[in-house]
Amino acid sequence: MSQAALQSLLDLLDLEQIEEDIFRGQSRSAVVPRVFGGQVAAQALVAAGRTVPEDRLAHSLHAYFLRTGDPGAPIVYTVDRIRDGRSFTTRRVVAVQHGKPIFHLSASFQTYEDGLDHQTPMPAAPDPATLPTSEERLRGYDHLDPDVVERFLEAREAVDVRYVEEPPYGRFGEPREPHSQVWFRTDGKLADDPLLHVVLATYVSDMTLLDSVLLAHGRGGWAVNDVVGASLDHAMWFHRPFRADEWLLYDQESPSAHGGRGLGQARIYTQDGRLAISVIQEGVVRVPRQQ
């Protein structure tokens, strides 16, 4: 990992403005041969944020993944200025490739104000410094194809992701509790722009959220070819300020899987215990027919 890898990610998430409220982003392949969903969500949030006054901070997003993204083609993001109120601003973004929508996002922004304050306490978790890095874990799995390991490491080289327990692809075959914890932060410092930190958290939030679905059924995931799947929809609520270049605990669980779909829900805490983000995602999770 290096600052160069982080800069490459920041360049990817940066957008070219090609017309008023129309932006273009580049793409790259993920660990599977399609555009990573977190990339599209993050880029769409960048597009929305660039049409909003700087004093209005993102407080929620709701999105649908409509079609598989082509990593070989740019993505065009069109922003609709739905509402500009006294306290809240709402934007709708449609991402298009090859003339067809692949992603839809609605995002809301709010001016800061004081108000009632409470939160669910942070769960227990070990210090991230005591946990193995992604490279240390992945290099130790003899059952994984070396090409798979390299694709994982390349996809996560800009973000330090540390599992508290073995990830689904590390130990599978028997059901485990549908609960997973991951610490993450960018591998390098970020500018102080609040939107940038929200965008990076959005990017990372799509990496591991459905792990808990796999754990409940003893599945290892696409890395060992015992399930196929994709994100369907994604929602996030940003409760309190945070920095994506400081450790964040991603506490994830799955309350349900049924009908070829699995639901993941999570809370993201700062290292000092503040609840920063809530996340919910549903995805397609199917067992291959030959099994």
PAZAPA-4460 file (N, C-alpha, C; in steps of 0.05 Angstrom, whole numbers, plus 32768, in hexadecimal, padded with zeros to 4 digits):
% residues 291
    n_x    n_y    n_z   ca_x   ca_y   ca_z    c_x    c_y    c_z   seq   type   mol
   8011   7FE8   8000   8000   8000   8000   8012   8019   8000     1      M     A
   8006   802F   7FF5   8016   8047   7FF3   8004   805F   7FEF     2      S     A
   800F   8077   7FF3   8000   8090   7FEE   7FF9   8091   7FD0     3      Q     A
   800A   8085   7FBF   8004   8085   7FA2   7FEA   8076   7F9C     4      A     A
   7FE5   8060   7FAB   7FCC   8051   7FA7   7FB4   8061   7FAF     5      A     A
   7FB7   8070   7FC5   7FA1   8081   7FCE   7F9C   8097   7FBA     6      L     A
   7FB1   80A3   7FB0   7FAD   80B8   7F9C   7F9F   80AE   7F83     7      Q     A
   7FA6   8095   7F7B   7F99   8089   7F64   7F7B   8086   7F69     8      S     A
   7F74   807E   7F82   7F57   807B   7F89   7F4A   8096   7F89     9      L     A
   7F57   80AB   7F94   7F4B   80C5   7F94   7F48   80D0   7F78    10      L     A
   7F5A   80CA   7F66   7F57   80D2   7F4A   7F40   80C4   7F3D    11      D     A
   7F3C   80AA   7F44   7F25   809B   7F3A   7F0B   80A7   7F43    12      L     A
   7F09   80B0   7F5B   7EF0   80BB   7F66   7EEC   80D8   7F5E    13      L     A
   7F00   80E5   7F53   7EFD   8100   7F4A   7EEE   80FF   7F2F    14      D     A
   7EDE   8113   7F29   7ECD   8113   7F11   7ED3   812B   7F00    15      L     A
   7ED0   8128   7EE6   7ED2   813D   7ED3   7EB6   8149   7ECE    16      E     A
   7EB4   8163   7ED0   7E9A   8170   7ECA   7E99   8175   7EAC    17      Q     A
   7E84   816A   7E9F   7E82   816D   7E82   7E6B   817F   7E79    18      I     A
   7E5A   8186   7E8C   7E44   8199   7E88   7E39   819F   7EA3    19      E     A
   7E28   81B3   7EA5   7E1C   81BA   7EBE   7E0C   81A1   7EC9    20      E     A
   7E14   8198   7EE1   7E07   8181   7EEE   7E0B   8167   7EE0    21      D     A
   7E1F   8166   7ECE   7E26   814C   7EC1   7E44   8148   7EC5    22      I     A
   7E4B   8130   7ECE   7E67   812A   7ED5   7E6E   810F   7EC8    23      F     A
   7E88   810B   7EC4   7E92   80F2   7EB9   7EA8   80E7   7ECB    24      R     A
   7EA5   80CD   7ED1   7EB9   80BF   7EE1   7EC5   80A8   7ED2    25      G     A
   7EDE   80A2   7ED9   7EEB   808A   7ECC   7EE4   8071   7EDD    26      Q     A
   7EEB   805B   7ED2   7EE5   8041   7EDF   7EFE   802F   7EDF    27      S     A
   7EFD   801C   7EF0   7F11   8007   7EF0   7F05   7FED   7EFB    28      R     A
   7F11   7FD7   7EF4   7F06   7FBD   7EFC   7F0A   7FB9   7F1A    29      S     A
   7EF7   7FAB   7F26   7EF9   7FA4   7F42   7F05   7F88   7F45    30      A     A
   7F00   7F7C   7F5C   7F0A   7F61   7F61   7EFC   7F4D   7F4F    31      V     A
   7EE4   7F55   7F46   7ED6   7F45   7F32   7ED5   7F57   7F19    32      V     A
   7ED1   7F4B   7F01   7ED2   7F5A   7EE8   7EBA   7F6D   7EE3    33      P     A
   7EB6   7F7F   7EF5   7EA2   7F94   7EF2   7EAA   7FAB   7F03    34      R     A
   7E9C   7FC2   7EFF   7EA2   7FD9   7F10   7E99   7FD4   7F2C    35      V     A
   7EAA   7FDA   7F3F   7EA4   7FD7   7F5C   7E8D   7FEA   7F63    36      F     A
   7E79   7FDF   7F71   7E62   7FF0   7F78   7E69   8007   7F89    37      G     A
   7E7C   8004   7F9B   7E84   801A   7FAC   7E90   8031   7F9D    38      G     A
   7E9D   802B   7F86   7EA7   8040   7F75   7E91   8051   7F69    39      Q     A
   7E7C   8044   7F5E   7E66   8052   7F52   7E57   8063   7F67    40      V     A
   7E52   8058   7F7E   7E45   8067   7F93   7E55   807F   7F9C    41      A     A
   7E6F   807B   7F9F   7E80   8091   7FA7   7E81   80A7   7F92    42      A     A
   7E84   809F   7F79   7E85   80B3   7F64   7E6A   80C2   7F61    43      Q     A
   7E54   80B4   7F64   7E3A   80C1   7F63   7E36   80D5   7F7A    44      A     A
   7E41   80CF   7F91   7E40   80E1   7FA8   7E51   80FA   7FA3    45      L     A
   7E68   80F6   7F96   7E79   810D   7F8E   7E69   811F   7F7B    46      V     A
   7E5C   8113   7F67   7E4C   8123   7F54   7E37   8133   7F63    47      A     A
   7E28   8126   7F75   7E13   8135   7F84   7E20   814B   7F95    48      A     A
   7E35   8145   7FA3   7E42   8158   7FB5   7E4C   8171   7FA7    49      G     A
   7E54   816E   7F8E   7E5E   8185   7F7F   7E49   8199   7F76    50      R     A
   7E30   8192   7F7B   7E1A   81A5   7F75   7E0D   81B0   7F8E    51      T     A
   7E1A   81AB   7FA5   7E0F   81B3   7FBF   7E21   81C7   7FCC    52      V     A
   7E17   81DB   7FDA   7E28   81EE   7FE9   7E3A   81DF   7FFD    53      P     A
   7E52   81E9   8001   7E65   81DC   8012   7E5D   81D9   802F    54      E     A
   7E4B   81EB   8038   7E42   81EA   8054   7E2D   81D5   8059    55      D     A
   7E24   81C6   8044   7E10   81B1   8047   7E1E   8196   8044    56      R     A
   7E1D   8187   8059   7E2B   816D   805B   7E19   8156   8054    57      L     A
   7E24   8142   8047   7E14   812A   8041   7E0B   811D   805A    58      A     A
   7DF1   8117   805C   7DE7   8108   8074   7DDA   80EE   806D    59      H     A
   7DD3   80E9   8053   7DC9   80CF   804C   7DCA   80CB   802E    60      S     A
   7DCB   80B1   8026   7DC9   80AA   800A   7DB9   8090   8008    61      L     A
   7DAB   808D   7FF2   7D9B   8075   7FEC   7DA0   806F   7FCE    62      H     A
   7DA8   8056   7FC8   7DB1   8050   7FAD   7DA8   8035   7FA4    63      A     A
   7DA5   8032   7F8A   7D9F   8018   7F7D   7DB4   8013   7F68    64      Y     A
   7DBE   7FFA   7F68   7DD0   7FF1   7F53   7DBE   7FE4   7F3D    65      F     A
   7DBE   7FEF   7F25   7DAB   7FE6   7F11   7DB7   7FD3   7EFC    66      L     A
   7DD0   7FD8   7EF4   7DDD   7FC7   7EE1   7DFA   7FC4   7EE8    67      R     A
   7E07   7FAF   7EDE   7E23   7FAB   7EE2   7E33   7FC1   7ED3    68      T     A
   7E46   7FCD   7EE1   7E57   7FE2   7ED4   7E6D   7FD6   7EC4    69      G     A
   7E73   7FE3   7EAD   7E89   7FDB   7E9C   7EA2   7FE9   7EA4    70      D     A
   7EB6   7FDB   7EAD   7ECF   7FE8   7EB7   7EDF   7FF5   7EA0    71      P     A
   7ED8   7FEE   7E87   7EE7   7FF9   7E71   7EDC   8013   7E65    72      G     A
   7EC7   801D   7E71   7EB9   8035   7E67   7EB5   804A   7E7D    73      A     A
   7EB6   8064   7E76   7EB0   8078   7E8A   7E92   8077   7E92    74      P     A
   7E8C   8084   7EA8   7E70   8086   7EB2   7E68   80A3   7EB3    75      I     A
   7E51   80A9   7EA8   7E46   80C5   7EA8   7E32   80C7   7EBF    76      V     A
   7E35   80DC   7ECF   7E23   80E1   7EE6   7E13   80FA   7EE1    77      Y     A
   7DF9   80F8   7EE1   7DE7   810F   7EDD   7DDA   8115   7EF8    78      T     A
   7DDB   812E   7F01   7DD1   8136   7F1B   7DB7   8146   7F17    79      V     A
   7DA2   813E   7F25   7D89   814D   7F26   7D88   815C   7F40    80      D     A
   7D84   8177   7F3F   7D82   8187   7F58   7D65   8186   7F62    81      R     A
   7D5F   8171   7F71   7D44   816C   7F79   7D39   8182   7F8B    82      I     A
   7D49   818B   7F9F   7D3F   819F   7FB2   7D56   81AD   7FC0    83      R     A
   7D53   81C7   7FC4   7D65   81D7   7FD4   7D54   81E5   7FE9    84      D     A
   7D53   81DA   8001   7D43   81E6   8016   7D54   81F7   8029    85      G     A
   7D48   8201   803E   7D57   8211   8051   7D6C   8202   8060    86      R     A
   7D66   81E8   8066   7D79   81D7   8075   7D83   81C0   8065    87      S     A
   7D73   81B5   8053   7D7A   819D   8045   7D7B   81A1   8027    88      F     A
   7D8D   8192   801A   7D90   8192   7FFD   7D8E   8175   7FF4    89      T     A
   7D7F   8170   7FDF   7D7C   8155   7FD4   7D85   8154   7FB7    90      T     A
   7D94   813F   7FB1   7D9D   813B   7F96   7D98   811E   7F8D    91      R     A
   7D92   811B   7F73   7D8F   8101   7F67   7DA4   80FE   7F51    92      R     A
   7DB1   80E7   7F51   7DC7   80E2   7F3D   7DC1   80C8   7F2E    93      V     A
   7DC3   80C9   7F14   7DC1   80B1   7F04   7DDC   80AD   7EF6    94      V     A
   7DE7   8095   7EF8   7E00   808D   7EEB   7DFA   807D   7ED2    95      A     A
   7E06   8085   7EBC   7E00   8079   7EA2   7E19   806F   7E94    96      V     A
   7E17   8057   7E89   7E2C   804C   7E77   7E1E   8040   7E5F    97      Q     A
   7E2A   8045   7E48   7E20   803A   7E2E   7E03   8041   7E2B    98      H     A
   7DFB   8059   7E33   7DE0   8062   7E2F   7DCB   8057   7E42    99      G     A
   7DD3   8047   7E56   7DC0   803B   7E69   7DC8   8042   7E86   100      K     A
   7DB4   8046   7E97   7DBA   804C   7EB3   7DC4   8032   7EC1   101      P     A
   7DD9   8035   7ED0   7DE4   801E   7EDF   7DE1   8022   7EFD   102      I     A
   7DDA   803B   7F05   7DDA   8041   7F22   7DC9   805A   7F27   103      F     A
   7DBB   805A   7F3D   7DAB   8071   7F44   7DAF   8078   7F62   104      H     A
   7DB3   8091   7F68   7DB9   8099   7F83   7DA9   80B2   7F8A   105      L     A
   7D9D   80B2   7FA2   7D92   80CA   7FAD   7DA2   80D1   7FC6   106      S     A
   7DA9   80EA   7FC9   7DBA   80F2   7FE0   7DAE   810C   7FEC   107      A     A
   7DB0   810E   8006   7DA6   8126   8014   7DBD   8133   8024   108      S     A
   7DBD   814D   8024   7DD2   815C   8032   7DC4   8170   8045   109      F     A
   7DD2   8177   805B   7DC6   8187   806F   7DDA   819B   807A   110      Q     A
   7DD1   81B3   8081   7DE2   81C6   8090   7DE4   81BC   80AC   111      T     A
   7DFB   81C2   80B9   7DFF   81B8   80D4   7DEB   81C6   80E8   112      Y     A
   7DE1   81B7   80FB   7DD1   81C2   8110   7DD3   81B1   8129   113      E     A
   7DCF   81BE   8140   7DCF   81AF   815A   7DB5   81A1   815D   114      D     A
   7DB5   818C   816D   7D9C   817E   8171   7D9F   8167   8186   115      G     A
   7D8B   8157   8189   7D8C   8140   819B   7DA3   812D   8193   116      L     A
   7DAE   8120   81A7   7DC6   810F   81A0   7DC6   80F6   81B2   117      D     A
   7DC5   80DF   81A5   7DCA   80C5   81B2   7DD4   80B2   819D   118      H     A
   7DDF   809B   81A6   7DE8   8087   8193   7DEA   806C   81A0   119      Q     A
   7DEA   8057   818F   7DF0   803C   8199   7E0E   803A   81A0   120      T     A
   7E15   802E   81B7   7E31   802D   81BE   7E41   801C   81AA   121      P     A
   7E5A   8023   81A8   7E6D   8014   8197   7E71   7FF8   81A2   122      M     A
   7E70   7FE3   8192   7E75   7FC8   819C   7E93   7FC4   81A1   123      P     A
   7E99   7FB0   81B0   7EB5   7FA9   81B6   7EC3   7FA0   819C   124      A     A
   7EDC   7FA8   8199   7EEC   7FA0   8182   7F09   7FA3   8189   125      A     A
   7F1B   7F92   817F   7F37   7F95   8185   7F43   7FAD   8177   126      P     A
   7F59   7FB6   8182   7F68   7FCD   8175   7F70   7FC5   8159   127      D     A
   7F6B   7FD5   8145   7F73   7FCE   8129   7F90   7FC9   8126   128      P     A
   7FA1   7FD5   8136   7FBE   7FD1   8134   7FC6   7FB5   813B   129      A     A
   7FB5   7FA6   8149   7FBB   7F8A   8150   7FB2   7F76   813B   130      T     A
   7FA5   7F7F   8126   7F99   7F6D   8113   7FAA   7F6B   80FA   131      L     A
   7FAA   7F55   80EC   7FB9   7F52   80D3   7FAE   7F64   80BD   132      P     A
   7FC0   7F6D   80AC   7FB8   7F7C   8095   7FAB   7F6A   8080   133      T     A
   7F9F   7F76   806C   7F93   7F65   8056   7FA8   7F54   8049   134      S     A
   7FC0   7F5F   8044   7FD5   7F50   8037   7FDE   7F39   8049   135      E     A
   7FE1   7F3D   8063   7FE9   7F28   8075   7FD5   7F12   8075   136      E     A
   7FBB   7F18   8076   7FA6   7F04   8076   7FA6   7EF5   805B   137      R     A
   7FA4   7F04   8045   7FA0   7EF7   802B   7FB7   7EE6   8022   138      L     A
   7FD0   7EEF   8028   7FE7   7EDF   8021   7FE8   7EC4   8030   139      R     A
   7FD9   7EC2   8046   7FDA   7EAA   8056   7FC5   7E95   804E   140      G     A
   7FB4   7E9B   803A   7F9F   7E88   8032   7FA8   7E78   8019   141      Y     A
   7FB1   7E60   801F   7FBA   7E4E   8009   7FA3   7E45   7FF7   142      D     A
   7F8B   7E46   8001   7F74   7E3C   7FF1   7F6A   7E50   7FDD   143      H     A
   7F74   7E69   7FDE   7F6B   7E7D   7FCB   7F7E   7E7E   7FB3   144      L     A
   7F72   7E82   7F9B   7F81   7E85   7F83   7F92   7E9D   7F85   145      D     A
   7FAC   7E9B   7F7F   7FBE   7EB2   7F81   7FB4   7ECB   7F72   146      P     A
   7FA7   7EC6   7F5B   7F9C   7EDD   7F4B   7F86   7EEB   7F5B   147      D     A
   7F76   7EDC   7F6A   7F61   7EE7   7F7A   7F6E   7EF9   7F90   148      V     A
   7F82   7EEE   7F9D   7F90   7EFD   7FB2   7F9B   7F18   7FA7   149      V     A
   7FA7   7F17   7F8F   7FB2   7F2F   7F84   7F9C   7F43   7F7D   150      E     A
   7F86   7F3A   7F73   7F70   7F4C   7F6D   7F64   7F59   7F86   151      R     A
   7F62   7F49   7F9B   7F59   7F54   7FB5   7F6C   7F6A   7FBE   152      F     A
   7F86   7F64   7FBE   7F99   7F78   7FC8   7F9A   7F91   7FB7   153      L     A
   7F98   7F8E   7F9D   7F98   7FA5   7F8B   7F7F   7FB6   7F90   154      E     A
   7F68   7FAA   7F94   7F4F   7FB9   7F98   7F50   7FC8   7FB3   155      A     A
   7F5F   7FBE   7FC6   7F5F   7FCB   7FE1   7F7A   7FD8   7FE8   156      R     A
   7F8B   7FDD   7FD4   7FA5   7FE7   7FDB   7FA4   8004   7FE5   157      E     A
   7F8E   8013   7FE0   7F8C   802E   7FEA   7F7F   8030   8005   158      A     A
   7F74   801A   800F   7F65   8019   8028   7F6F   8002   8039   159      V     A
   7F75   8008   8052   7F7E   7FF4   8065   7F65   7FE8   8072   160      D     A
   7F60   7FCE   806A   7F48   7FC0   8074   7F51   7FA9   8085   161      V     A
   7F48   7FA8   809E   7F51   7F93   80B1   7F39   7F85   80BE   162      R     A
   7F36   7F6C   80B7   7F20   7F5C   80C3   7F27   7F54   80E0   163      Y     A
   7F13   7F56   80F1   7F16   7F4D   810D   7F18   7F2E   810E   164      V     A
   7F06   7F21   80FF   7F06   7F04   80FE   7F0D   7EFC   80E1   165      E     A
   7F0E   7EE1   80DC   7F14   7ED8   80C1   7EFD   7EE0   80AE   166      E     A
   7F04   7EEB   8097   7EEF   7EF2   8083   7EE2   7ED9   8078   167      P     A
   7ECC   7EDC   806A   7EBE   7EC4   805F   7ED0   7EB2   804E   168      P     A
   7EE0   7EBE   803D   7EF1   7EAF   802B   7F09   7EA3   803A   169      Y     A
   7F0E   7EAB   8053   7F24   7EA0   8062   7F1D   7E86   8070   170      G     A
   7F04   7E84   807A   7EFB   7E6C   8087   7EDD   7E68   8081   171      R     A
   7ED7   7E53   8072   7EBC   7E4E   8069   7EB6   7E30   806A   172      F     A
   7E9C   7E29   8066   7E94   7E0D   8067   7E81   7E08   807D   173      G     A
   7E82   7E18   8092   7E6F   7E16   80A8   7E64   7E31   80AF   174      E     A
   7E4A   7E32   80B5   7E3D   7E4C   80BC   7E4A   7E59   80D4   175      P     A
   7E4C   7E73   80D4   7E56   7E82   80EB   7E42   7E98   80F1   176      R     A
   7E46   7EA5   8107   7E34   7EBB   810F   7E34   7ED0   80F8   177      E     A
   7E1D   7ED9   80F0   7E1C   7EED   80DA   7E24   7F09   80E3   178      P     A
   7E3C   7F0B   80EC   7E47   7F24   80F7   7E64   7F27   80F0   179      H     A
   7E6C   7F3E   80E6   7E87   7F42   80DE   7E90   7F5E   80E6   180      S     A
   7EA9   7F61   80EE   7EB5   7F7B   80F5   7ECE   7F7F   80E4   181      Q     A
   7ED0   7F98   80DA   7EE7   7FA0   80CA   7EEF   7FBC   80D2   182      V     A
   7F09   7FC0   80D6   7F14   7FDA   80D9   7F1E   7FE4   80BE   183      W     A
   7F1A   7FFD   80B8   7F25   8007   809F   7F2D   8025   80A1   184      F     A
   7F3F   802D   8091   7F47   8049   808D   7F56   804B   8073   185      R     A
   7F57   8063   8067   7F67   8066   804F   7F84   8063   8055   186      T     A
   7F94   805A   8042   7FB1   8057   8046   7FBF   8071   803F   187      D     A
   7FBA   8085   8050   7FC6   809F   804C   7FB2   80B5   8054   188      G     A
   7FBC   80CD   8058   7FAC   80E3   8062   7F9C   80EF   804B   189      K     A
   7F84   80F9   8053   7F72   8106   8041   7F70   8123   8047   190      L     A
   7F67   8133   8034   7F61   814F   8038   7F4A   8152   804C   191      A     A
   7F45   816A   8056   7F31   816E   806B   7F15   8170   8060   192      D     A
   7F10   816F   8046   7EF6   8171   803A   7EE3   815C   8045   193      D     A
   7ECE   8163   8054   7EBC   814F   805F   7EAF   813C   804A   194      P     A
   7EA9   8147   8032   7E9D   8136   801D   7EB0   8120   8015   195      L     A
   7ECA   8126   8014   7EDD   8112   800C   7EDD   80FA   8020   196      L     A
   7EDB   80FF   8039   7EDB   80E9   804D   7EC1   80D9   804B   197      H     A
   7EAB   80E6   8046   7E91   80D8   8041   7E93   80C7   8028   198      V     A
   7E9F   80D1   8013   7EA2   80C3   7FFA   7EB3   80AA   7FFE   199      V     A
   7EC9   80AD   800C   7EDB   8095   8010   7ECD   8080   8021   200      L     A
   7EBE   8088   8036   7EAF   8075   8046   7E9A   8067   8035   201      A     A
   7E8E   8075   8023   7E7A   8069   8011   7E87   8054   7FFF   202      T     A
   7E9F   805B   7FF5   7EAE   8048   7FE4   7EB4   802E   7FF3   203      Y     A
   7EBE   8030   800C   7EC6   8019   801B   7EAD   8009   8025   204      V     A
   7E97   8016   8029   7E80   8009   8035   7E75   7FF2   8025   205      S     A
   7E7B   7FF2   800B   7E71   7FDC   7FF9   7E84   7FC4   7FF8   206      D     A
   7E9A   7FC6   8006   7EAE   7FB0   8004   7EA7   7F97   8013   207      M     A
   7E9B   7F9A   802B   7E99   7F83   803D   7E7D   7F7F   8049   208      T     A
   7E6A   7F8F   8042   7E50   7F90   8050   7E41   7F76   804F   209      L     A
   7E43   7F68   8038   7E34   7F4E   8035   7E44   7F36   8040   210      L     A
   7E5B   7F3B   804C   7E6A   7F25   8058   7E5A   7F16   806C   211      D     A
   7E4A   7F24   807C   7E3B   7F17   8091   7E26   7F04   8087   212      S     A
   7E1C   7F0A   806E   7E09   7EF7   8061   7E18   7EDD   805C   213      V     A
   7E30   7EDF   8051   7E40   7EC7   804B   7E46   7EB7   8064   214      L     A
   7E4E   7EC5   8079   7E55   7EB8   8092   7E3E   7EA6   809C   215      L     A
   7E26   7EB0   809A   7E0E   7EA2   80A5   7E0B   7E87   8097   216      A     A
   7E15   7E84   807F   7E11   7E6B   8070   7E2B   7E5C   806A   217      H     A
   7E41   7E65   8077   7E5A   7E57   8073   7E65   7E5A   8057   218      G     A
   7E5F   7E6F   8049   7E68   7E74   802E   7E80   7E86   802D   219      R     A
   7E92   7E81   801A   7EAA   7E91   8018   7EA8   7EA8   8005   220      G     A
   7E93   7EA8   7FF3   7E90   7EBE   7FE1   7E9C   7EB8   7FC5   221      G     A
   7E9C   7ECE   7FB5   7EA5   7ECA   7F99   7EC2   7EC1   7F98   222      W     A
   7ED2   7EC8   7FAD   7EEF   7EC1   7FAD   7EF3   7EA3   7FAC   223      A     A
   7EE0   7E93   7FB5   7EE2   7E76   7FB4   7ECB   7E6A   7FA3   224      V     A
   7EBC   7E7B   7F95   7EA8   7E73   7F82   7E91   7E62   7F8E   225      N     A
   7E89   7E68   7FA7   7E73   7E59   7FB2   7E5A   7E6A   7FB4   226      D     A
   7E5B   7E83   7FAB   7E43   7E94   7FA8   7E48   7EA7   7F90   227      V     A
   7E32   7EB1   7F85   7E34   7EC7   7F72   7E22   7EDD   7F7D   228      V     A
   7E28   7EF5   7F77   7E17   7F0B   7F82   7E20   7F26   7F79   229      G     A
   7E10   7F3A   7F81   7E15   7F56   7F7A   7E04   7F67   7F8C   230      A     A
   7E0D   7F80   7F91   7DFE   7F93   7FA0   7DE4   7F9B   7F92   231      S     A
   7DCE   7F9E   7FA0   7DB5   7FA7   7F95   7DAF   7FC3   7F9D   232      L     A
   7DAF   7FC9   7FB6   7DAB   7FE4   7FC0   7DBC   7FEA   7FD8   233      D     A
   7DBE   8003   7FDF   7DD2   800C   7FF3   7DC8   8026   7FFF   234      H     A
   7DC8   8027   801A   7DC0   803F   8028   7DD3   8046   803E   235      A     A
   7DD9   805F   8042   7DEB   8068   8057   7DE0   8082   8064   236      M     A
   7DE5   8084   807E   7DDE   809C   808D   7DF7   80A5   809C   237      W     A
   7DFF   80BE   8098   7E17   80C9   80A4   7E0F   80D9   80BC   238      F     A
   7E15   80CE   80D4   7E0B   80DA   80EC   7E1D   80F0   80F8   239      H     A
   7E37   80EA   80F9   7E4A   80FB   8106   7E63   80FE   80F6   240      R     A
   7E72   8114   80FA   7E8B   8118   80EB   7E9F   8101   80F0   241      P     A
   7EAE   80FB   80DB   7EC3   80E6   80DD   7ED8   80EB   80C8   242      F     A
   7EEE   80DD   80CA   7F03   80DE   80B6   7F08   80C2   80AC   243      R     A
   7F08   80BF   8091   7F0C   80A5   8085   7F2A   809D   8085   244      A     A
   7F3C   80B0   808D   7F58   80A9   808F   7F5F   80A2   80AC   245      D     A
   7F4B   80A0   80BD   7F4F   8096   80D9   7F3E   807D   80DC   246      E     A
   7F47   806B   80EE   7F3A   8051   80F1   7F1C   8053   80F6   247      W     A
   7F0D   8044   80E7   7EF0   8042   80EA   7EE8   8024   80ED   248      L     A
   7ED7   801E   8100   7ECE   8003   8105   7EB4   7FFE   80F6   249      L     A
   7EB4   7FEA   80E4   7E9D   7FE3   80D4   7E91   7FCA   80E0   250      Y     A
   7E7C   7FCE   80F0   7E6F   7FB7   80FE   7E56   7FAF   80EE   251      D     A
   7E57   7F96   80E3   7E44   7F8D   80CF   7E35   7F74   80D7   252      Q     A
   7E1C   7F72   80CF   7E0D   7F5A   80D5   7DF8   7F56   80BF   253      E     A
   7DED   7F3D   80BE   7DD8   7F37   80AB   7DC0   7F2C   80BA   254      S     A
   7DA9   7F3B   80B9   7D91   7F31   80C6   7D81   7F1E   80B6   255      P     A
   7D86   7F1C   809B   7D75   7F0C   808A   7D82   7F06   806F   256      S     A
   7D7D   7EEE   8065   7D82   7EE7   8049   7D6B   7ED6   8040   257      A     A
   7D60   7EDC   8028   7D49   7ECD   801E   7D45   7ED4   8001   258      H     A
   7D3B   7EC1   7FF1   7D34   7EC7   7FD5   7D4A   7ECF   7FC4   259      G     A
   7D63   7EC6   7FC9   7D79   7ECD   7FB9   7D85   7EE8   7FC0   260      G     A
   7D7C   7EF4   7FD6   7D86   7F0E   7FDF   7D8F   7F0C   7FFC   261      R     A
   7DA3   7F1C   8003   7DAD   7F1D   801E   7DAF   7F3A   8027   262      G     A
   7DA9   7F3F   8041   7DA9   7F5A   804B   7DC0   7F5D   805F   263      L     A
   7DCF   7F72   805C   7DE4   7F7A   806F   7DDE   7F95   807B   264      G     A
   7DE3   7F98   8095   7DE0   7FB1   80A1   7DF8   7FB6   80B4   265      Q     A
   7DFF   7FCF   80B8   7E18   7FD5   80C6   7E17   7FF0   80D3   266      A     A
   7E2A   7FF4   80E6   7E30   800D   80F2   7E4E   8012   80F0   267      R     A
   7E55   802A   80EA   7E71   8032   80E8   7E78   8046   80FE   268      I     A
   7E8C   803E   810F   7E94   804F   8126   7EB0   805A   8122   269      Y     A
   7EB4   8072   812D   7ED0   807C   812F   7EDE   806C   8145   270      T     A
   7EF8   806E   8146   7F07   805E   8159   7F02   8067   8176   271      Q     A
   7EF9   807F   817A   7EF2   8089   8195   7ED5   8084   819C   272      D     A
   7EC6   8075   818B   7EAC   806B   8193   7E94   807B   8189   273      G     A
   7E98   808E   8178   7E81   809D   816D   7E74   808E   8156   274      R     A
   7E5A   808C   8156   7E4C   8080   813F   7E4B   8094   8128   275      L     A
   7E5A   808D   8113   7E5D   80A0   80FC   7E49   809A   80E6   276      A     A
   7E44   8080   80E0   7E35   8079   80C8   7E24   8060   80CD   277      I     A
   7E0C   805F   80C2   7DFC   8047   80C1   7DFA   803F   80A4   278      S     A
   7DFA   8025   809E   7DFA   801B   8083   7DE8   8003   8080   279      V     A
   7DD9   8001   806B   7DC9   7FE9   8064   7DCC   7FE3   8047   280      I     A
   7DCF   7FCA   8040   7DD1   7FC2   8024   7DC4   7FA7   8020   281      Q     A
   7DB6   7FA4   800A   7DAC   7F89   8001   7DBA   7F82   7FE8   282      E     A
   7DC0   7F68   7FE5   7DCD   7F5F   7FCD   7DC3   7F44   7FC4   283      G     A
   7DC7   7F3E   7FAB   7DC2   7F23   7FA0   7DD8   7F11   7FAC   284      V     A
   7DCF   7EFB   7FB8   7DE2   7EE6   7FC2   7DD6   7ECB   7FBA   285      V     A
   7DE3   7EBF   7FA6   7DD8   7EA6   7F9B   7DED   7E90   7F9C   286      R     A
   7DE4   7E78   7FA1   7DF6   7E61   7F9F   7DF7   7E57   7F82   287      V     A
   7E0E   7E54   7F76   7E10   7E4A   7F5B   7DFF   7E31   7F56   288      P     A
   7DF3   7E2E   7F3F   7DE1   7E18   7F3A   7DEE   7DFC   7F3D   289      R     A
   7E08   7DFA   7F35   7E16   7DE0   7F37   7E19   7DD7   7F53   290      Q     A
   7E14   7DE8   7F67   7E16   7DE0   7F83   7DFB   7DD9   7F8E   291      Q     A
***
